[in-house]
């Protein structure tokens, strides 16, 4: 079987997204920087997607996240603002988006959170969203994101959750491993148990990071 071809980039829609991002980040990044990063974000998402029709919007969001992370790591430094915590698992469809949603809901602006996957899936597991909704946490805007160098560099703490893959090691970052069971394909009852296990880890983390 021949190897899969590279995804065909929707140039016109990506160009419009690049223009929006260039305007948003004017004064921080040269306009020429944005299109290449946006195309790379689109390609990374398309590599895992079964349907590519609606990838432009998440690619634009992913690019904005990467630009924000790059600005934080290289312009602002890591000594100002809230603690930045990055959660990493294999697919970014269960454990890591759940772990990111819980402190974002409970700690507000005291902690900035992100999540990513070493091999991102197509979509967040439906039972993950259900279990979080039951806990009063909204996961409507979450989508699996690839692990990129920018988000690792911007993090103060990188927490792996049983991803089984090596994560980029950046000097000066704190690394923790908190493996939990994989909820992929599990019914709602075990997913609730995984949620509660992750929540216990989050409670411990927030106690360490915030007064």
ChimeraX attribute file (.defattr): number of C-alpha atoms within 10 A of each C-alpha:
attribute: neighborCount
match mode: 1-to-1
recipient: residues
	/A:1	3
	/A:2	4
	/A:3	5
	/A:4	7
	/A:5	7
	/A:6	9
	/A:7	13
	/A:8	10
	/A:9	15
	/A:10	14
	/A:11	11
	/A:12	9
	/A:13	12
	/A:14	20
	/A:15	15
	/A:16	14
	/A:17	21
	/A:18	23
	/A:19	15
	/A:20	14
	/A:21	21
	/A:22	19
	/A:23	13
	/A:24	12
	/A:25	17
	/A:26	11
	/A:27	9
	/A:28	12
	/A:29	15
	/A:30	11
	/A:31	15
	/A:32	10
	/A:33	12
	/A:34	23
	/A:35	20
	/A:36	12
	/A:37	19
	/A:38	25
	/A:39	21
	/A:40	16
	/A:41	24
	/A:42	25
	/A:43	18
	/A:44	18
	/A:45	23
	/A:46	21
	/A:47	17
	/A:48	16
	/A:49	15
	/A:50	9
	/A:51	9
	/A:52	16
	/A:53	10
	/A:54	8
	/A:55	17
	/A:56	22
	/A:57	14
	/A:58	18
	/A:59	24
	/A:60	23
	/A:61	16
	/A:62	23
	/A:63	24
	/A:64	19
	/A:65	15
	/A:66	21
	/A:67	22
	/A:68	16
	/A:69	23
	/A:70	19
	/A:71	17
	/A:72	21
	/A:73	19
	/A:74	12
	/A:75	10
	/A:76	13
	/A:77	12
	/A:78	18
	/A:79	10
	/A:80	8
	/A:81	13
	/A:82	16
	/A:83	19
	/A:84	20
	/A:85	24
	/A:86	25
	/A:87	27
	/A:88	31
	/A:89	28
	/A:90	24
	/A:91	26
	/A:92	29
	/A:93	29
	/A:94	28
	/A:95	32
	/A:96	26
	/A:97	28
	/A:98	25
	/A:99	24
	/A:100	23
	/A:101	18
	/A:102	23
	/A:103	22
	/A:104	16
	/A:105	13
	/A:106	14
	/A:107	13
	/A:108	12
	/A:109	13
	/A:110	17
	/A:111	18
	/A:112	18
	/A:113	23
	/A:114	22
	/A:115	28
	/A:116	26
	/A:117	26
	/A:118	19
	/A:119	19
	/A:120	23
	/A:121	22
	/A:122	19
	/A:123	16
	/A:124	23
	/A:125	21
	/A:126	13
	/A:127	20
	/A:128	24
	/A:129	20
	/A:130	17
	/A:131	23
	/A:132	18
	/A:133	13
	/A:134	10
	/A:135	13
	/A:136	11
	/A:137	18
	/A:138	16
	/A:139	19
	/A:140	9
	/A:141	7
	/A:142	18
	/A:143	19
	/A:144	26
	/A:145	28
	/A:146	22
	/A:147	24
	/A:148	18
	/A:149	15
	/A:150	18
	/A:151	24
	/A:152	27
	/A:153	23
	/A:154	26
	/A:155	26
	/A:156	20
	/A:157	19
	/A:158	26
	/A:159	21
	/A:160	26
	/A:161	21
	/A:162	17
	/A:163	22
	/A:164	11
	/A:165	13
	/A:166	8
	/A:167	19
	/A:168	12
	/A:169	13
	/A:170	15
	/A:171	7
	/A:172	11
	/A:173	15
	/A:174	13
	/A:175	16
	/A:176	12
	/A:177	13
	/A:178	13
	/A:179	15
	/A:180	16
	/A:181	16
	/A:182	19
	/A:183	20
	/A:184	16
	/A:185	11
	/A:186	13
	/A:187	11
	/A:188	15
	/A:189	11
	/A:190	15
	/A:191	23
	/A:192	19
	/A:193	14
	/A:194	21
	/A:195	23
	/A:196	14
	/A:197	14
	/A:198	23
	/A:199	16
	/A:200	11
	/A:201	13
	/A:202	17
	/A:203	13
	/A:204	11
	/A:205	13
	/A:206	15
	/A:207	9
	/A:208	9
	/A:209	11
	/A:210	11
	/A:211	6
